[in-house]
Amino acid sequence: MVKVDIEVDGEKKSLYMDNKLYRQIKEKVKPKIYKKDRDWVWIVDGAEGSGKSVFAMQIGKVLDPNLSLDQVCMTPRDFTKAIIKAKKGQCIIFDEAFTGLSSRASLTEINKLLVSLMMEMRQKNLFVIIVMPTFFMLDRYVALFRARGLFHIYLTGGNRGRWIYFNNKKKKLLYLLGKKLFSYNKPKSQFRGRFLDNYTINEEGYRLKKEDSLVNKSRSTKAETYKGQRDILFWILYNKYKLNYSILAKLCKEYGYSVDRTTIYDVIMQKKKDLLQDEVEEELKADETAKKVPNKGDIPLNHSAGVGI
């Protein structure tokens, strides 16, 4: 590991990072952003308690030495504000982006937000790190075409501090081949390493901010669940019993519930879109499987070979 000197709230500290990863960030990622006038989106995922947020803040600090608590966002609103206010070349972390969201509609809204902010990210040459339970919750556009790579954080023997990296090429294959079963087994990647439990921002402030965020998310979970159940009922009545939007709206009104025709239409259209996306992803997965991608085992860290950052 390499020792990196950092500052946290004016106090000098030391960060220990995998030497190969540190070298790639400093020599490849940062120069590429400024030379080619683009952004850089990374995904960090892993199980609860695996240390994914700590790791994300560590790479965030190397990308942006001035990274502070204000740049670590835990709600869509805070993330949007941070992107809009960000200065050129800053790092913004969307921490626990999908945690506590119980319905597919909620996941869709977060994905729509990410897509809508992509232009702003690129114009400002931002480094954006999205921290989430699993990479497979991402929208296909973000996962396949906008994210540059995935760090999957995992436990060994119940101990945290391990990561494996899937670069752009491997990340695409992983999404297409592994999404159905949430499997990280294929393709293989040899770019992996360790990290220590070092906070690179104010730890106490971070914990308080995270606690407040989780409390607020839990309050909205029941409402999201009820809305999801309502939407499923609308879909069943429309698809199986052939009740159109106007009839469904009229039935709701007869029983004392005010749900207009437009709302029901939006629900049905979203369900159709979700089903179509599932079909497309299954076809893409079948195509990739048919190609019989060979498992070449360990490949040296070589950017041109599709390995590395």
C-alpha positions as CSV (number, residue, x, y, z in Angstrom):
1,M,0.0,0.0,0.0
2,V,1.0,3.6,-0.6
3,K,0.7,6.3,2.1
4,V,-1.2,9.4,1.0
5,D,-1.1,12.6,3.0
6,I,-4.6,14.2,3.3
7,E,-6.3,16.9,5.4
8,V,-9.6,16.4,7.2
9,D,-11.1,19.6,8.6
10,G,-7.7,21.2,8.6
11,E,-6.1,18.2,10.4
12,K,-3.3,16.3,8.7
13,K,-3.9,12.6,8.4
14,S,-2.6,9.5,6.5
15,L,-4.6,7.4,4.0
16,Y,-3.3,4.0,3.0
17,M,-4.4,2.9,-0.5
18,D,-3.6,0.0,-2.8
19,N,-0.5,1.2,-4.8
20,K,-1.8,0.0,-8.2
21,L,-5.2,1.7,-7.7
22,Y,-3.6,5.0,-6.5
23,R,-1.2,5.0,-9.5
24,Q,-4.1,4.4,-12.0
25,I,-6.2,7.3,-10.5
26,K,-3.3,9.8,-10.5
27,E,-1.7,8.8,-13.8
28,K,-4.7,7.8,-15.9
29,V,-8.1,8.9,-14.6
30,K,-7.4,12.5,-13.5
31,P,-5.3,13.5,-16.6
32,K,-7.8,11.9,-18.9
33,I,-10.7,14.0,-17.6
34,Y,-9.0,17.3,-18.2
35,K,-7.4,16.4,-21.5
36,K,-10.6,15.0,-23.1
37,D,-13.0,17.4,-21.3
38,R,-15.4,14.8,-19.9
39,D,-16.7,13.5,-16.6
40,W,-16.0,10.2,-14.8
41,V,-18.7,8.1,-13.1
42,W,-17.8,5.2,-10.8
43,I,-20.1,2.8,-9.1
44,V,-19.2,1.3,-5.7
45,D,-21.5,-1.4,-4.5
46,G,-21.6,-4.1,-1.8
47,A,-23.6,-5.5,1.1
48,E,-24.6,-3.5,4.1
49,G,-21.6,-3.1,6.5
50,S,-19.0,-4.0,3.9
51,G,-17.4,-0.6,4.0
52,K,-18.4,0.6,0.6
53,S,-19.0,4.2,1.8
54,V,-15.6,4.4,3.5
55,F,-13.9,3.1,0.3
56,A,-15.9,5.5,-1.9
57,M,-14.8,8.4,0.2
58,Q,-11.2,7.3,0.0
59,I,-11.0,7.2,-3.8
60,G,-13.1,10.5,-3.7
61,K,-10.4,12.1,-1.6
62,V,-7.6,11.1,-4.0
63,L,-9.7,12.4,-6.9
64,D,-10.5,15.6,-5.1
65,P,-8.2,16.5,-2.1
66,N,-10.7,19.1,-1.0
67,L,-13.6,16.6,-0.6
68,S,-15.8,17.5,2.3
69,L,-19.0,16.3,4.0
70,D,-21.1,18.7,1.8
71,Q,-20.0,16.7,-1.2
72,V,-21.3,13.4,0.2
73,C,-25.0,13.3,-0.6
74,M,-27.6,10.9,0.7
75,T,-30.9,12.2,-0.8
76,P,-31.8,12.9,-4.4
77,R,-32.4,16.6,-3.5
78,D,-29.0,17.0,-1.9
79,F,-27.3,15.2,-4.8
80,T,-29.0,17.5,-7.4
81,K,-28.0,20.6,-5.5
82,A,-24.4,19.4,-5.1
83,I,-24.1,18.7,-8.9
84,I,-25.5,22.2,-9.8
85,K,-23.3,24.0,-7.3
86,A,-20.2,21.9,-7.9
87,K,-17.1,23.6,-9.3
88,K,-15.2,22.2,-12.2
89,G,-13.2,19.0,-11.4
90,Q,-14.9,18.4,-8.0
91,C,-15.9,14.9,-6.8
92,I,-19.5,14.4,-5.7
93,I,-20.6,11.1,-3.9
94,F,-24.2,9.9,-4.0
95,D,-24.0,7.7,-0.9
96,E,-26.6,4.9,-0.3
97,A,-28.4,6.1,-3.4
98,F,-30.9,3.2,-3.4
99,T,-30.9,2.1,0.2
100,G,-34.4,2.0,1.8
101,L,-36.3,2.2,-1.5
102,S,-38.8,-0.5,-1.6
103,S,-40.7,0.0,-4.9
104,R,-39.6,-0.2,-8.5
105,A,-41.2,3.2,-9.1
106,S,-38.8,4.7,-6.5
107,L,-35.8,3.1,-8.2
108,T,-37.0,4.4,-11.5
109,E,-37.1,8.0,-10.2
110,I,-33.5,7.8,-8.9
111,N,-32.4,6.4,-12.3
112,K,-34.2,9.2,-14.1
113,L,-32.5,11.7,-11.8
114,L,-29.0,10.3,-12.6
115,V,-29.7,10.4,-16.4
116,S,-31.0,14.0,-16.2
117,L,-27.9,15.3,-14.4
118,M,-25.4,13.6,-16.8
119,M,-25.0,16.7,-19.0
120,E,-24.2,18.9,-16.0
121,M,-21.7,16.4,-14.8
122,R,-19.9,16.3,-18.1
123,Q,-19.9,20.1,-18.6
124,K,-18.2,20.5,-15.2
125,N,-15.8,17.6,-15.6
126,L,-17.0,16.1,-12.4
127,F,-16.0,12.9,-10.7
128,V,-19.2,11.2,-9.5
129,I,-19.2,8.1,-7.3
130,I,-22.5,6.3,-6.8
131,V,-22.7,4.1,-3.7
132,M,-25.4,1.4,-3.7
133,P,-26.3,-2.1,-2.4
134,T,-25.9,-3.6,-5.9
135,F,-24.9,-2.4,-9.3
136,F,-27.8,-4.3,-10.9
137,M,-30.3,-1.7,-9.6
138,L,-29.0,0.9,-12.0
139,D,-30.7,1.9,-15.2
140,R,-29.3,0.2,-18.3
141,Y,-28.1,3.5,-19.8
142,V,-26.2,4.5,-16.8
143,A,-24.8,1.0,-16.1
144,L,-23.7,0.2,-19.7
145,F,-22.8,3.6,-21.2
146,R,-22.1,6.2,-18.5
147,A,-20.4,4.4,-15.7
148,R,-16.7,3.9,-16.3
149,G,-16.3,1.0,-13.9
150,L,-17.5,-0.8,-10.9
151,F,-15.8,-1.5,-7.5
152,H,-17.6,-4.4,-5.8
153,I,-16.9,-4.4,-2.1
154,Y,-17.0,-7.8,-0.4
155,L,-16.3,-9.5,2.9
156,T,-13.8,-12.4,3.5
157,G,-14.4,-14.5,6.6
158,G,-16.8,-11.8,7.9
159,N,-14.0,-9.1,7.7
160,R,-14.4,-6.0,5.5
161,G,-11.7,-4.4,3.4
162,R,-11.7,-6.1,0.0
163,W,-12.6,-4.8,-3.4
164,I,-12.6,-6.1,-7.0
165,Y,-12.8,-3.9,-10.0
166,F,-14.7,-4.4,-13.2
167,N,-13.6,-1.9,-15.9
168,N,-15.8,-0.6,-18.7
169,K,-15.7,-3.7,-20.8
170,K,-16.1,-6.2,-18.0
171,K,-18.7,-4.1,-16.3
172,K,-21.0,-4.3,-19.4
173,L,-20.7,-8.1,-19.5
174,L,-21.3,-8.4,-15.8
175,Y,-24.6,-6.4,-16.1
176,L,-25.8,-8.4,-19.1
177,L,-24.8,-11.8,-17.8
178,G,-25.4,-11.4,-14.0
179,K,-28.4,-9.2,-13.6
180,K,-31.0,-11.9,-13.5
181,L,-29.4,-13.7,-10.5
182,F,-27.4,-10.7,-9.1
183,S,-24.3,-12.7,-9.8
184,Y,-20.7,-11.3,-9.9
185,N,-19.1,-14.6,-11.0
186,K,-18.8,-13.7,-14.7
187,P,-16.7,-12.2,-16.2
188,K,-13.6,-12.7,-14.0
189,S,-11.4,-9.8,-13.0
190,Q,-7.9,-9.9,-11.5
191,F,-7.8,-6.2,-10.6
192,R,-8.6,-6.5,-6.8
193,G,-7.1,-5.2,-3.6
194,R,-7.6,-4.2,0.0
195,F,-8.5,-1.0,1.9
196,L,-8.4,0.1,5.5
197,D,-11.1,1.6,7.6
198,N,-9.9,5.2,7.3
199,Y,-12.4,8.0,7.0
200,T,-11.3,10.8,4.8
201,I,-14.0,13.3,5.9
202,N,-15.4,14.1,9.4
203,E,-16.5,10.7,10.7
204,E,-18.9,12.0,13.4
205,G,-20.5,14.4,11.0
206,Y,-20.9,11.7,8.4
207,R,-22.5,9.3,10.8
208,L,-25.0,11.9,11.9
209,K,-25.9,12.8,8.4
210,K,-26.4,9.2,7.4
211,E,-28.6,8.4,10.4
212,D,-30.9,11.4,9.6
213,S,-31.1,10.2,6.0
214,L,-32.0,6.7,6.9
215,V,-34.7,7.9,9.3
216,N,-36.3,10.0,6.6
217,K,-36.2,7.2,4.1
218,S,-37.9,4.8,6.5
219,R,-40.8,7.2,7.0
220,S,-41.5,7.1,3.3
221,T,-41.2,3.4,2.9
222,K,-44.8,2.6,3.9
223,A,-46.2,5.2,1.5
224,E,-44.1,3.8,-1.3
225,T,-45.3,0.2,-0.6
226,Y,-48.9,1.2,-0.6
227,K,-48.4,3.1,-3.9
228,G,-46.7,0.1,-5.4
229,Q,-49.6,-2.2,-4.4
230,R,-52.1,0.2,-5.8
231,D,-50.2,0.3,-9.1
232,I,-50.1,-3.5,-9.3
233,L,-53.9,-3.6,-8.8
234,F,-54.4,-1.1,-11.6
235,W,-52.3,-3.2,-13.9
236,I,-54.1,-6.4,-13.1
237,L,-57.5,-4.7,-13.7
238,Y,-56.3,-3.2,-17.0
239,N,-54.4,-6.1,-18.4
240,K,-56.4,-9.1,-17.2
241,Y,-59.9,-7.7,-16.9
242,K,-59.6,-5.2,-19.7
243,L,-60.9,-2.2,-17.8
244,N,-59.8,1.0,-19.5
245,Y,-58.4,4.2,-17.8
246,S,-61.8,5.9,-17.7
247,I,-63.6,3.0,-16.1
248,L,-60.9,2.5,-13.5
249,A,-61.1,6.2,-12.6
250,K,-64.9,6.0,-12.4
251,L,-64.6,2.9,-10.1
252,C,-62.2,4.7,-7.8
253,K,-64.6,7.7,-7.6
254,E,-67.6,5.5,-6.8
255,Y,-65.7,4.1,-3.8
256,G,-64.7,7.5,-2.5
257,Y,-61.1,7.6,-3.9
258,S,-59.9,10.4,-6.2
259,V,-57.6,9.0,-8.8
260,D,-57.8,10.7,-12.2
261,R,-57.6,9.1,-15.6
262,T,-54.2,10.6,-16.3
263,T,-52.6,9.1,-13.2
264,I,-53.9,5.7,-14.1
265,Y,-52.6,6.1,-17.6
266,D,-49.1,7.0,-16.3
267,V,-49.1,3.9,-14.1
268,I,-50.0,1.6,-16.9
269,M,-47.5,3.2,-19.3
270,Q,-44.7,2.8,-16.8
271,K,-45.6,-0.9,-16.2
272,K,-45.5,-1.5,-20.0
273,K,-42.1,0.3,-20.2
274,D,-40.7,-1.9,-17.3
275,L,-41.9,-5.1,-19.0
276,L,-40.4,-4.0,-22.3
277,Q,-37.1,-3.2,-20.7
278,D,-37.0,-6.6,-19.0
279,E,-37.6,-8.3,-22.4
280,V,-34.8,-6.2,-24.0
281,E,-32.3,-7.1,-21.2
282,E,-33.2,-10.8,-21.6
283,E,-32.5,-10.6,-25.4
284,L,-29.2,-8.8,-24.8
285,K,-28.2,-11.4,-22.2
286,A,-29.1,-14.2,-24.7
287,D,-27.0,-12.5,-27.4
288,E,-23.9,-12.2,-25.1
289,T,-24.3,-15.8,-24.0
290,A,-24.5,-17.0,-27.6
291,K,-21.1,-15.4,-28.3
292,K,-19.6,-17.8,-25.8
293,V,-17.2,-15.2,-24.3
294,P,-14.1,-17.1,-23.3
295,N,-12.8,-17.0,-19.8
296,K,-9.1,-16.2,-20.3
297,G,-8.3,-16.2,-16.7
298,D,-5.9,-13.7,-15.3
299,I,-4.9,-11.1,-17.8
300,P,-2.1,-8.6,-17.0
301,L,-3.2,-5.1,-16.1
302,N,-3.4,-3.6,-19.5
303,H,-5.7,-0.9,-20.6
304,S,-5.8,-1.9,-24.2
305,A,-6.8,-5.4,-23.3
306,G,-9.9,-4.2,-21.5
307,V,-8.4,-4.7,-18.0
308,G,-7.6,-2.0,-15.5
309,I,-9.2,1.4,-15.0
